[in-house]
Structures are given as structure tokens and as C-alpha cells.
Amino acid sequence: QLQLVQSGGGLVQPGGSLRLSCTALGSISTASSNYPMGWYRQIPGEQRELVGTITAIGSPNYGESVKGRFTISRGNVKNTVYLQMNSLKPEDTAVYYCYCMGHWGQGTQVTVSS
């Protein structure tokens, strides 16, 4: 069994920064270090959008709307993934979800507003 536990998020002004983290827990959590992990986001009424992914060996890939502003990384313990969000814009406001091995995190609200 795998559970993805997210932390971070909240309210920030435009131009600010936030960091999200996601840790895989459960009986198969160690296996997650061998799989890609990713971040997606969703605005109510819209489809879930790719933010970015990172391979097991640490190669990132980003959605077009966040390139150059967001950075995905894996922790020294590879079952953790981080999302560093800089230069945040109001249009980044969404619920952010961590993803790995067919499982989703609980979701974290990020609100960018003055």
C-alpha cells in the first residue's frame, strides 16, 4: 500500500515563493524511489494540469506554464519530492497534487493573491 502525504502551500502574494513537499509512506513506499514522481494542479471545474515530473534518477520535466519559475527535486531519501515555486502568479492558484505509482496525495491549496 502507498500513501502520499503532502505538506506546504498556503497564501502568498504575487511574486512570492512557496515550497511543497510530498513523502511516500506505506508498505511499498521504498519502491517509489524507483519510479517517477510528479506534481499536478487543478482549478475547480477544470482538468488536472501537469506541473512537472521527476524521474527516479532526478531528471525533471515541466509544464510550459511553470518553466523557469518552478523546480522539482527529490530528497536524499528518494521517496520524497519537493516543488519549489518562485515568482508566483495569481494564475498559479490551484489545488496541487503529488502523484506516484498510480496514487495521489491529498491535495494542497495554493493561493496567490494580494
N, CA, C and O atoms as a GROMACS GRO file, in nm:
protein
  456
    1GLN      N    1   0.085  -0.119   0.000
    1GLN     CA    2   0.000   0.000   0.000
    1GLN      C    3   0.089   0.124   0.000
    1GLN      O    4   0.198   0.124   0.056
    2LEU      N    5   0.039   0.231  -0.064
    2LEU     CA    6   0.118   0.354  -0.074
    2LEU      C    7   0.029   0.472  -0.038
    2LEU      O    8  -0.084   0.483  -0.086
    3GLN      N    9   0.082   0.559   0.046
    3GLN     CA   10   0.014   0.683   0.080
    3GLN      C   11   0.109   0.798   0.054
    3GLN      O   12   0.225   0.795   0.096
    4LEU      N   13   0.061   0.900  -0.016
    4LEU     CA   14   0.140   1.019  -0.044
    4LEU      C   15   0.092   1.131   0.046
    4LEU      O   16  -0.023   1.173   0.039
    5VAL      N   17   0.181   1.179   0.131
    5VAL     CA   18   0.146   1.280   0.229
    5VAL      C   19   0.212   1.411   0.192
    5VAL      O   20   0.334   1.421   0.185
    6GLN      N   21   0.129   1.512   0.167
    6GLN     CA   22   0.177   1.643   0.123
    6GLN      C   23   0.182   1.741   0.239
    6GLN      O   24   0.108   1.730   0.336
    7SER      N   25   0.273   1.839   0.226
    7SER     CA   26   0.276   1.950   0.320
    7SER      C   27   0.321   2.075   0.246
    7SER      O   28   0.373   2.069   0.135
    8GLY      N   29   0.299   2.190   0.310
    8GLY     CA   30   0.332   2.317   0.248
    8GLY      C   31   0.208   2.382   0.191
    8GLY      O   32   0.096   2.342   0.222
    9GLY      N   33   0.228   2.482   0.109
    9GLY     CA   34   0.117   2.554   0.049
    9GLY      C   35   0.069   2.668   0.135
    9GLY      O   36   0.129   2.700   0.238
   10GLY      N   37  -0.042   2.730   0.092
   10GLY     CA   38  -0.099   2.841   0.167
   10GLY      C   39  -0.120   2.962   0.080
   10GLY      O   40  -0.136   2.951  -0.042
   11LEU      N   41  -0.121   3.077   0.143
   11LEU     CA   42  -0.147   3.204   0.076
   11LEU      C   43  -0.017   3.282   0.061
   11LEU      O   44   0.060   3.294   0.156
   12VAL      N   45   0.006   3.335  -0.059
   12VAL     CA   46   0.126   3.414  -0.085
   12VAL      C   47   0.091   3.527  -0.181
   12VAL      O   48  -0.002   3.515  -0.261
   13GLN      N   49   0.164   3.637  -0.172
   13GLN     CA   50   0.142   3.748  -0.263
   13GLN      C   51   0.206   3.721  -0.398
   13GLN      O   52   0.301   3.643  -0.406
   14PRO      N   53   0.157   3.783  -0.502
   14PRO     CA   54   0.221   3.767  -0.634
   14PRO      C   55   0.369   3.802  -0.627
   14PRO      O   56   0.409   3.900  -0.564
   15GLY      N   57   0.449   3.720  -0.693
   15GLY     CA   58   0.594   3.736  -0.690
   15GLY      C   59   0.662   3.660  -0.578
   15GLY      O   60   0.784   3.652  -0.573
   16GLY      N   61   0.583   3.606  -0.488
   16GLY     CA   62   0.637   3.533  -0.374
   16GLY      C   63   0.672   3.389  -0.407
   16GLY      O   64   0.662   3.345  -0.522
   17SER      N   65   0.714   3.316  -0.303
   17SER     CA   66   0.758   3.178  -0.319
   17SER      C   67   0.691   3.089  -0.216
   17SER      O   68   0.653   3.132  -0.107
   18LEU      N   69   0.676   2.964  -0.255
   18LEU     CA   70   0.628   2.859  -0.165
   18LEU      C   71   0.698   2.729  -0.200
   18LEU      O   72   0.745   2.710  -0.313
   19ARG      N   73   0.705   2.639  -0.103
   19ARG     CA   74   0.760   2.507  -0.130
   19ARG      C   75   0.662   2.402  -0.080
   19ARG      O   76   0.612   2.408   0.032
   20LEU      N   77   0.635   2.305  -0.168
   20LEU     CA   78   0.552   2.190  -0.132
   20LEU      C   79   0.642   2.068  -0.119
   20LEU      O   80   0.744   2.056  -0.187
   21SER      N   81   0.601   1.978  -0.032
   21SER     CA   82   0.673   1.851  -0.022
   21SER      C   83   0.573   1.737  -0.023
   21SER      O   84   0.455   1.754   0.010
   22CYS      N   85   0.621   1.622  -0.060
   22CYS     CA   86   0.537   1.502  -0.069
   22CYS      C   87   0.623   1.382  -0.034
   22CYS      O   88   0.729   1.360  -0.093
   23THR      N   89   0.578   1.304   0.063
   23THR     CA   90   0.652   1.187   0.107
   23THR      C   91   0.566   1.063   0.089
   23THR      O   92   0.449   1.059   0.127
   24ALA      N   93   0.627   0.961   0.030
   24ALA     CA   94   0.558   0.833   0.012
   24ALA      C   95   0.575   0.748   0.137
   24ALA      O   96   0.686   0.724   0.184
   25LEU      N   97   0.462   0.703   0.190
   25LEU     CA   98   0.462   0.618   0.309
   25LEU      C   99   0.385   0.491   0.280
   25LEU      O  100   0.304   0.486   0.188
   26GLY      N  101   0.411   0.388   0.359
   26GLY     CA  102   0.336   0.264   0.342
   26GLY      C  103   0.427   0.148   0.311
   26GLY      O  104   0.549   0.162   0.301
   27SER      N  105   0.366   0.035   0.295
   27SER     CA  106   0.442  -0.090   0.282
   27SER      C  107   0.526  -0.096   0.155
   27SER      O  108   0.626  -0.168   0.150
   28ILE      N  109   0.487  -0.021   0.052
   28ILE     CA  110   0.565  -0.024  -0.072
   28ILE      C  111   0.632   0.110  -0.098
   28ILE      O  112   0.672   0.139  -0.211
   29SER      N  113   0.646   0.193   0.006
   29SER     CA  114   0.700   0.327  -0.012
   29SER      C  115   0.843   0.325  -0.064
   29SER      O  116   0.883   0.415  -0.138
   30THR      N  117   0.920   0.225  -0.025
   30THR     CA  118   1.059   0.222  -0.071
   30THR      C  119   1.067   0.202  -0.222
   30THR      O  120   1.163   0.244  -0.287
   31ALA      N  121   0.963   0.136  -0.278
   31ALA     CA  122   0.960   0.116  -0.423
   31ALA      C  123   0.945   0.248  -0.497
   31ALA      O  124   0.986   0.258  -0.613
   32SER      N  125   0.886   0.348  -0.433
   32SER     CA  126   0.862   0.476  -0.501
   32SER      C  127   0.991   0.543  -0.545
   32SER      O  128   0.991   0.624  -0.638
   33SER      N  129   1.101   0.509  -0.479
   33SER     CA  130   1.229   0.570  -0.517
   33SER      C  131   1.273   0.524  -0.655
   33SER      O  132   1.361   0.586  -0.715
   34ASN      N  133   1.214   0.420  -0.706
   34ASN     CA  134   1.248   0.368  -0.838
   34ASN      C  135   1.151   0.413  -0.946
   34ASN      O  136   1.162   0.369  -1.061
   35TYR      N  137   1.057   0.500  -0.912
   35TYR     CA  138   0.956   0.546  -1.006
   35TYR      C  139   0.959   0.698  -1.017
   35TYR      O  140   1.005   0.767  -0.926
   36PRO      N  141   0.909   0.750  -1.130
   36PRO     CA  142   0.891   0.895  -1.137
   36PRO      C  143   0.791   0.942  -1.032
   36PRO      O  144   0.701   0.869  -0.993
   37MET      N  145   0.809   1.064  -0.989
   37MET     CA  146   0.710   1.130  -0.905
   37MET      C  147   0.675   1.262  -0.974
   37MET      O  148   0.755   1.317  -1.050
   38GLY      N  149   0.555   1.311  -0.946
   38GLY     CA  150   0.514   1.432  -1.016
   38GLY      C  151   0.420   1.518  -0.937
   38GLY      O  152   0.367   1.478  -0.833
   39TRP      N  153   0.400   1.638  -0.988
   39TRP     CA  154   0.306   1.733  -0.933
   39TRP      C  155   0.206   1.775  -1.042
   39TRP      O  156   0.244   1.800  -1.156
   40TYR      N  157   0.081   1.781  -1.004
   40TYR     CA  158  -0.026   1.829  -1.090
   40TYR      C  159  -0.105   1.934  -1.012
   40TYR      O  160  -0.094   1.943  -0.890
   41ARG      N  161  -0.183   2.012  -1.084
   41ARG     CA  162  -0.267   2.109  -1.015
   41ARG      C  163  -0.404   2.115  -1.082
   41ARG      O  164  -0.419   2.081  -1.200
   42GLN      N  165  -0.501   2.159  -1.007
   42GLN     CA  166  -0.637   2.162  -1.058
   42GLN      C  167  -0.713   2.281  -1.003
   42GLN      O  168  -0.711   2.309  -0.883
   43ILE      N  169  -0.780   2.350  -1.094
   43ILE     CA  170  -0.871   2.459  -1.059
   43ILE      C  171  -1.012   2.400  -1.068
   43ILE      O  172  -1.040   2.323  -1.159
   44PRO      N  173  -1.100   2.436  -0.975
   44PRO     CA  174  -1.237   2.382  -0.980
   44PRO      C  175  -1.301   2.400  -1.117
   44PRO      O  176  -1.299   2.510  -1.173
   45GLY      N  177  -1.357   2.292  -1.169
   45GLY     CA  178  -1.425   2.297  -1.297
   45GLY      C  179  -1.335   2.274  -1.416
   45GLY      O  180  -1.381   2.272  -1.530
   46GLU      N  181  -1.205   2.258  -1.390
   46GLU     CA  182  -1.111   2.236  -1.500
   46GLU      C  183  -1.038   2.103  -1.481
   46GLU      O  184  -1.043   2.042  -1.374
   47GLN      N  185  -0.972   2.059  -1.588
   47GLN     CA  186  -0.898   1.934  -1.582
   47GLN      C  187  -0.768   1.952  -1.503
   47GLN      O  188  -0.714   2.062  -1.493
   48ARG      N  189  -0.722   1.841  -1.447
   48ARG     CA  190  -0.596   1.843  -1.374
   48ARG      C  191  -0.483   1.869  -1.475
   48ARG      O  192  -0.480   1.808  -1.582
   49GLU      N  193  -0.392   1.959  -1.441
   49GLU     CA  194  -0.285   2.003  -1.530
   49GLU      C  195  -0.150   1.958  -1.477
   49GLU      O  196  -0.124   1.965  -1.357
   50LEU      N  197  -0.063   1.912  -1.568
   50LEU     CA  198   0.072   1.875  -1.528
   50LEU      C  199   0.151   1.998  -1.488
   50LEU      O  200   0.156   2.098  -1.560
   51VAL      N  201   0.213   1.991  -1.370
   51VAL     CA  202   0.308   2.094  -1.328
   51VAL      C  203   0.448   2.048  -1.364
   51VAL      O  204   0.525   2.122  -1.425
   52GLY      N  205   0.482   1.925  -1.328
   52GLY     CA  206   0.612   1.870  -1.362
   52GLY      C  207   0.630   1.733  -1.303
   52GLY      O  208   0.558   1.691  -1.212
   53THR      N  209   0.729   1.663  -1.355
   53THR     CA  210   0.764   1.531  -1.306
   53THR      C  211   0.914   1.522  -1.289
   53THR      O  212   0.990   1.604  -1.341
   54ILE      N  213   0.956   1.421  -1.216
   54ILE     CA  214   1.098   1.396  -1.199
   54ILE      C  215   1.120   1.246  -1.200
   54ILE      O  216   1.048   1.171  -1.133
   55THR      N  217   1.220   1.202  -1.275
   55THR     CA  218   1.246   1.059  -1.285
   55THR      C  219   1.314   1.008  -1.158
   55THR      O  220   1.348   1.084  -1.067
   56ALA      N  221   1.330   0.876  -1.155
   56ALA     CA  222   1.394   0.814  -1.040
   56ALA      C  223   1.538   0.861  -1.022
   56ALA      O  224   1.591   0.862  -0.910
   57ILE      N  225   1.600   0.899  -1.132
   57ILE     CA  226   1.740   0.944  -1.124
   57ILE      C  227   1.750   1.096  -1.118
   57ILE      O  228   1.860   1.152  -1.123
   58GLY      N  229   1.635   1.163  -1.108
   58GLY     CA  230   1.638   1.306  -1.081
   58GLY      C  231   1.629   1.398  -1.201
   58GLY      O  232   1.660   1.516  -1.190
   59SER      N  233   1.587   1.348  -1.316
   59SER     CA  234   1.570   1.434  -1.433
   59SER      C  235   1.430   1.494  -1.434
   59SER      O  236   1.331   1.421  -1.437
   60PRO      N  237   1.420   1.628  -1.431
   60PRO     CA  238   1.288   1.691  -1.424
   60PRO      C  239   1.230   1.723  -1.562
   60PRO      O  240   1.302   1.734  -1.661
   61ASN      N  241   1.101   1.738  -1.564
   61ASN     CA  242   1.029   1.781  -1.683
   61ASN      C  243   0.916   1.872  -1.635
   61ASN      O  244   0.850   1.840  -1.536
   62TYR      N  245   0.893   1.985  -1.703
   62TYR     CA  246   0.798   2.085  -1.654
   62TYR      C  247   0.691   2.117  -1.756
   62TYR      O  248   0.713   2.110  -1.877
   63GLY      N  249   0.574   2.152  -1.705
   63GLY     CA  250   0.472   2.206  -1.791
   63GLY      C  251   0.512   2.345  -1.838
   63GLY      O  252   0.588   2.415  -1.771
   64GLU      N  253   0.461   2.384  -1.955
   64GLU     CA  254   0.503   2.510  -2.016
   64GLU      C  255   0.475   2.630  -1.927
   64GLU      O  256   0.553   2.726  -1.926
   65SER      N  257   0.367   2.628  -1.855
   65SER     CA  258   0.326   2.746  -1.778
   65SER      C  259   0.413   2.772  -1.656
   65SER      O  260   0.405   2.880  -1.597
   66VAL      N  261   0.496   2.677  -1.617
   66VAL     CA  262   0.576   2.694  -1.496
   66VAL      C  263   0.726   2.690  -1.523
   66VAL      O  264   0.806   2.709  -1.431
   67LYS      N  265   0.765   2.665  -1.646
   67LYS     CA  266   0.908   2.657  -1.679
   67LYS      C  267   0.980   2.785  -1.640
   67LYS      O  268   0.932   2.895  -1.667
   68GLY      N  269   1.095   2.769  -1.577
   68GLY     CA  270   1.175   2.884  -1.536
   68GLY      C  271   1.135   2.941  -1.402
   68GLY      O  272   1.207   3.025  -1.348
   69ARG      N  273   1.021   2.898  -1.347
   69ARG     CA  274   0.975   2.952  -1.218
   69ARG      C  275   0.968   2.843  -1.111
   69ARG      O  276   0.994   2.870  -0.993
   70PHE      N  277   0.935   2.722  -1.150
   70PHE     CA  278   0.919   2.612  -1.055
   70PHE      C  279   1.034   2.514  -1.070
   70PHE      O  280   1.088   2.496  -1.180
   71THR      N  281   1.071   2.450  -0.960
   71THR     CA  282   1.177   2.350  -0.960
   71THR      C  283   1.131   2.228  -0.882
   71THR      O  284   1.087   2.238  -0.767
   72ILE      N  285   1.143   2.112  -0.946
   72ILE     CA  286   1.112   1.985  -0.880
   72ILE      C  287   1.242   1.918  -0.842
   72ILE      O  288   1.338   1.918  -0.919
   73SER      N  289   1.246   1.860  -0.724
   73SER     CA  290   1.364   1.788  -0.680
   73SER      C  291   1.322   1.671  -0.592
   73SER      O  292   1.211   1.668  -0.538
   74ARG      N  293   1.412   1.575  -0.578
   74ARG     CA  294   1.388   1.463  -0.488
   74ARG      C  295   1.482   1.477  -0.369
   74ARG      O  296   1.594   1.526  -0.381
   75GLY      N  297   1.434   1.432  -0.256
   75GLY     CA  298   1.515   1.440  -0.137
   75GLY      C  299   1.626   1.336  -0.137
   75GLY      O  300   1.630   1.248  -0.224
   76ASN      N  301   1.715   1.346  -0.040
   76ASN     CA  302   1.820   1.245  -0.024
   76ASN      C  303   1.759   1.108  -0.001
   76ASN      O  304   1.812   1.006  -0.044
   77VAL      N  305   1.646   1.107   0.068
   77VAL     CA  306   1.564   0.987   0.077
   77VAL      C  307   1.468   0.995  -0.040
   77VAL      O  308   1.379   1.080  -0.041
   78LYS      N  309   1.485   0.909  -0.138
   78LYS     CA  310   1.424   0.927  -0.270
   78LYS      C  311   1.273   0.912  -0.274
   78LYS      O  312   1.213   0.928  -0.380
   79ASN      N  313   1.211   0.879  -0.161
   79ASN     CA  314   1.065   0.869  -0.164
   79ASN      C  315   0.999   1.002  -0.129
   79ASN      O  316   0.879   1.007  -0.101
   80THR      N  317   1.077   1.110  -0.131
   80THR     CA  318   1.024   1.244  -0.108
   80THR      C  319   1.051   1.330  -0.231
   80THR      O  320   1.158   1.323  -0.290
   81VAL      N  321   0.952   1.410  -0.268
   81VAL     CA  322   0.967   1.502  -0.379
   81VAL      C  323   0.924   1.641  -0.334
   81VAL      O  324   0.831   1.656  -0.254
   82TYR      N  325   0.994   1.742  -0.384
   82TYR     CA  326   0.967   1.880  -0.349
   82TYR      C  327   0.928   1.959  -0.474
   82TYR      O  328   0.967   1.926  -0.585
   83LEU      N  329   0.849   2.062  -0.452
   83LEU     CA  330   0.815   2.157  -0.557
   83LEU      C  331   0.843   2.297  -0.504
   83LEU      O  332   0.768   2.349  -0.421
   84GLN      N  333   0.950   2.358  -0.553
   84GLN     CA  334   0.983   2.496  -0.518
   84GLN      C  335   0.918   2.588  -0.621
   84GLN      O  336   0.946   2.578  -0.740
   85MET      N  337   0.833   2.676  -0.574
   85MET     CA  338   0.758   2.764  -0.663
   85MET      C  339   0.801   2.908  -0.638
   85MET      O  340   0.781   2.961  -0.529
   86ASN      N  341   0.861   2.970  -0.738
   86ASN     CA  342   0.907   3.109  -0.729
   86ASN      C  343   0.830   3.196  -0.828
   86ASN      O  344   0.764   3.145  -0.920
   87SER      N  345   0.838   3.325  -0.809
   87SER     CA  346   0.770   3.421  -0.897
   87SER      C  347   0.625   3.382  -0.920
   87SER      O  348   0.578   3.380  -1.034
   88LEU      N  349   0.557   3.352  -0.813
   88LEU     CA  350   0.419   3.303  -0.824
   88LEU      C  351   0.326   3.410  -0.880
   88LEU      O  352   0.341   3.529  -0.852
   89LYS      N  353   0.230   3.363  -0.959
   89LYS     CA  354   0.132   3.449  -1.022
   89LYS      C  355  -0.009   3.410  -0.975
   89LYS      O  356  -0.030   3.297  -0.931
   90PRO      N  357  -0.103   3.502  -0.984
   90PRO     CA  358  -0.241   3.465  -0.945
   90PRO      C  359  -0.294   3.343  -1.019
   90PRO      O  360  -0.372   3.266  -0.964
   91GLU      N  361  -0.251   3.325  -1.144
   91GLU     CA  362  -0.298   3.210  -1.221
   91GLU      C  363  -0.238   3.078  -1.176
   91GLU      O  364  -0.276   2.972  -1.226
   92ASP      N  365  -0.144   3.082  -1.082
   92ASP     CA  366  -0.092   2.959  -1.022
   92ASP      C  367  -0.183   2.908  -0.910
   92ASP      O  368  -0.160   2.800  -0.856
   93THR      N  369  -0.284   2.986  -0.874
   93THR     CA  370  -0.377   2.946  -0.770
   93THR      C  371  -0.450   2.819  -0.812
   93THR      O  372  -0.514   2.815  -0.917
   94ALA      N  373  -0.441   2.716  -0.727
   94ALA     CA  374  -0.500   2.586  -0.758
   94ALA      C  375  -0.477   2.494  -0.639
   94ALA      O  376  -0.408   2.528  -0.543
   95VAL      N  377  -0.537   2.377  -0.647
   95VAL     CA  378  -0.503   2.269  -0.555
   95VAL      C  379  -0.394   2.186  -0.622
   95VAL      O  380  -0.409   2.144  -0.737
   96TYR      N  381  -0.286   2.164  -0.552
   96TYR     CA  382  -0.170   2.092  -0.606
   96TYR      C  383  -0.170   1.950  -0.550
   96TYR      O  384  -0.190   1.928  -0.430
   97TYR      N  385  -0.146   1.853  -0.641
   97TYR     CA  386  -0.147   1.712  -0.605
   97TYR      C  387  -0.014   1.647  -0.641
   97TYR      O  388   0.041   1.671  -0.748
   98CYS      N  389   0.034   1.566  -0.550
   98CYS     CA  390   0.151   1.482  -0.574
   98CYS      C  391   0.103   1.350  -0.635
   98CYS      O  392  -0.007   1.304  -0.605
   99TYR      N  393   0.186   1.290  -0.721
   99TYR     CA  394   0.149   1.165  -0.789
   99TYR      C  395   0.267   1.070  -0.794
   99TYR      O  396   0.380   1.111  -0.820
  100CYS      N  397   0.241   0.943  -0.770
  100CYS     CA  398   0.343   0.839  -0.785
  100CYS      C  399   0.277   0.702  -0.789
  100CYS      O  400   0.189   0.673  -0.708
  101MET      N  401   0.318   0.619  -0.881
  101MET     CA  402   0.276   0.479  -0.889
  101MET      C  403   0.124   0.464  -0.885
  101MET      O  404   0.072   0.374  -0.819
  102GLY      N  405   0.054   0.551  -0.954
  102GLY     CA  406  -0.091   0.540  -0.961
  102GLY      C  407  -0.165   0.594  -0.840
  102GLY      O  408  -0.287   0.580  -0.831
  103HIS      N  409  -0.093   0.655  -0.748
  103HIS     CA  410  -0.155   0.711  -0.628
  103HIS      C  411  -0.141   0.863  -0.628
  103HIS      O  412  -0.048   0.919  -0.686
  104TRP      N  413  -0.238   0.928  -0.560
  104TRP     CA  414  -0.240   1.073  -0.549
  104TRP      C  415  -0.229   1.116  -0.402
  104TRP      O  416  -0.279   1.048  -0.312
  105GLY      N  417  -0.163   1.229  -0.381
  105GLY     CA  418  -0.164   1.289  -0.249
  105GLY      C  419  -0.300   1.350  -0.218
  105GLY      O  420  -0.390   1.348  -0.301
  106GLN      N  421  -0.311   1.404  -0.098
  106GLN     CA  422  -0.441   1.455  -0.053
  106GLN      C  423  -0.476   1.591  -0.111
  106GLN      O  424  -0.590   1.635  -0.101
  107GLY      N  425  -0.380   1.658  -0.171
  107GLY     CA  426  -0.404   1.789  -0.229
  107GLY      C  427  -0.370   1.900  -0.130
  107GLY      O  428  -0.393   1.887  -0.010
  108THR      N  429  -0.314   2.008  -0.185
  108THR     CA  430  -0.274   2.123  -0.104
  108THR      C  431  -0.316   2.250  -0.176
  108THR      O  432  -0.284   2.269  -0.294
  109GLN      N  433  -0.385   2.336  -0.107
  109GLN     CA  434  -0.429   2.461  -0.168
  109GLN      C  435  -0.315   2.562  -0.173
  109GLN      O  436  -0.248   2.587  -0.072
  110VAL      N  437  -0.293   2.618  -0.289
  110VAL     CA  438  -0.201   2.729  -0.308
  110VAL      C  439  -0.282   2.847  -0.362
  110VAL      O  440  -0.348   2.836  -0.466
  111THR      N  441  -0.276   2.958  -0.292
  111THR     CA  442  -0.349   3.077  -0.333
  111THR      C  443  -0.251   3.193  -0.347
  111THR      O  444  -0.179   3.227  -0.254
  112VAL      N  445  -0.249   3.251  -0.465
  112VAL     CA  446  -0.162   3.365  -0.493
  112VAL      C  447  -0.250   3.488  -0.511
  112VAL      O  448  -0.324   3.501  -0.609
  113SER      N  449  -0.242   3.579  -0.415
  113SER     CA  450  -0.331   3.693  -0.416
  113SER      C  451  -0.272   3.805  -0.331
  113SER      O  452  -0.205   3.781  -0.231
  114SER      N  453  -0.299   3.928  -0.373
  114SER     CA  454  -0.256   4.042  -0.294
  114SER      C  455  -0.367   4.085  -0.198
  114SER      O  456  -0.349   4.180  -0.122
   0.00000   0.00000   0.00000
